[in-house]
Amino acid sequence: RFGRYFCEPVIAGLDSANEPYLFASDFIGAPLIPDMDSNGFVVAGTSSEQLFGMCESMWRPGLDPEELFETISQCLLAGSDRDCLAGWGGTVHVICPDKVITRTLRGRMD
């Protein structure tokens, strides 16, 4: 209650050529910029170990927006189901060159 707040920022977007850009940082500011051809994802938070394993097994290059949404959703729900501190859902934003798709996920509440 009286301690410091910790933050692991994740920044996602499209660059000037409409290519995906990802950046993440840990608590002390060490950057993580993934190679988008072989490892195009970053994870953060209390269930990062579970999320990393799920993303490694399900992500692949060249996913269309609907496939990407389904992959993100399955990884997020499966990873958070294994961590009691992770909450019970999430909001997924898929950034496309012409639109942003936003959907809310509801997970287990037990």
C-alpha positions as CSV (number, residue, x, y, z in Angstrom):
1,R,0.0,0.0,0.0
2,F,2.8,2.4,0.8
3,G,5.4,0.9,-1.6
4,R,6.4,2.1,-5.0
5,Y,4.5,1.2,-8.1
6,F,6.2,-0.9,-10.7
7,C,5.6,-0.6,-14.4
8,E,6.6,-2.7,-17.4
9,P,5.6,-0.6,-20.4
10,V,4.7,-2.2,-23.7
11,I,4.5,0.0,-26.8
12,A,3.0,-1.2,-30.0
13,G,2.2,0.4,-33.3
14,L,3.0,0.7,-37.0
15,D,6.0,2.5,-38.4
16,S,6.0,4.8,-41.4
17,A,6.0,1.8,-43.8
18,N,3.0,0.2,-42.0
19,E,5.2,-2.5,-40.5
20,P,4.6,-3.6,-36.9
21,Y,6.7,-2.1,-34.2
22,L,7.0,-3.5,-30.7
23,F,9.0,-2.3,-27.7
24,A,8.9,-3.4,-24.1
25,S,11.0,-2.5,-21.0
26,D,11.5,-4.1,-17.6
27,F,11.3,-2.5,-14.2
28,I,14.8,-0.9,-14.5
29,G,14.4,0.3,-18.1
30,A,16.3,-2.5,-20.0
31,P,14.8,-2.5,-23.5
32,L,13.4,-5.4,-25.4
33,I,12.9,-4.9,-29.1
34,P,12.0,-8.3,-30.8
35,D,13.0,-9.4,-34.2
36,M,9.6,-9.3,-36.0
37,D,10.5,-12.1,-38.4
38,S,11.3,-14.7,-35.9
39,N,9.8,-13.6,-32.5
40,G,7.2,-10.9,-33.1
41,F,5.8,-10.6,-29.6
42,V,6.6,-9.2,-26.2
43,V,5.0,-10.1,-22.8
44,A,4.8,-8.3,-19.5
45,G,3.2,-8.6,-16.1
46,T,2.7,-11.1,-13.4
47,S,2.1,-14.0,-15.8
48,S,4.9,-13.2,-18.2
49,E,6.4,-16.7,-18.0
50,Q,3.1,-18.4,-18.8
51,L,2.4,-15.9,-21.6
52,F,5.8,-16.3,-23.1
53,G,5.4,-20.1,-23.4
54,M,1.9,-19.7,-25.0
55,C,3.1,-17.0,-27.4
56,E,6.1,-19.1,-28.5
57,S,3.9,-22.0,-29.4
58,M,1.0,-20.2,-31.1
59,W,2.5,-17.0,-32.8
60,R,3.7,-17.3,-36.4
61,P,4.6,-14.6,-39.0
62,G,2.0,-13.4,-41.5
63,L,-1.2,-13.7,-39.4
64,D,-4.2,-11.7,-40.7
65,P,-6.0,-9.5,-38.2
66,E,-8.7,-12.1,-37.3
67,E,-6.1,-14.8,-36.8
68,L,-3.9,-12.5,-34.8
69,F,-6.9,-11.6,-32.6
70,E,-7.7,-15.2,-32.0
71,T,-4.0,-16.0,-31.2
72,I,-3.7,-13.1,-28.8
73,S,-6.9,-14.0,-27.1
74,Q,-6.1,-17.7,-26.6
75,C,-2.6,-16.8,-25.3
76,L,-3.9,-14.2,-22.9
77,L,-6.7,-16.3,-21.5
78,A,-4.5,-19.5,-21.2
79,G,-1.7,-17.5,-19.6
80,S,-3.9,-15.7,-17.1
81,D,-5.8,-18.9,-16.1
82,R,-2.5,-20.1,-14.6
83,D,-1.8,-17.0,-12.5
84,C,-4.2,-16.0,-9.7
85,L,-2.8,-12.4,-9.7
86,A,-3.5,-11.8,-13.4
87,G,-7.2,-10.9,-13.3
88,W,-10.0,-12.4,-15.2
89,G,-10.0,-11.0,-18.7
90,G,-8.5,-8.4,-20.9
91,T,-8.9,-6.0,-23.8
92,V,-7.2,-6.8,-27.1
93,H,-6.3,-4.1,-29.6
94,V,-5.3,-5.2,-33.1
95,I,-3.7,-2.2,-35.0
96,C,-4.2,-2.3,-38.7
97,P,-3.1,0.4,-41.2
98,D,-6.7,1.5,-41.7
99,K,-8.4,0.7,-38.4
100,V,-7.9,-0.5,-34.8
101,I,-9.9,-3.5,-33.8
102,T,-10.8,-3.5,-30.1
103,R,-12.5,-6.4,-28.3
104,T,-13.0,-7.2,-24.6
105,L,-12.3,-10.7,-23.3
106,R,-14.0,-12.2,-20.3
107,G,-12.2,-15.1,-18.5
108,R,-12.8,-17.3,-15.5
109,M,-14.0,-15.5,-12.4
110,D,-13.4,-18.2,-9.8
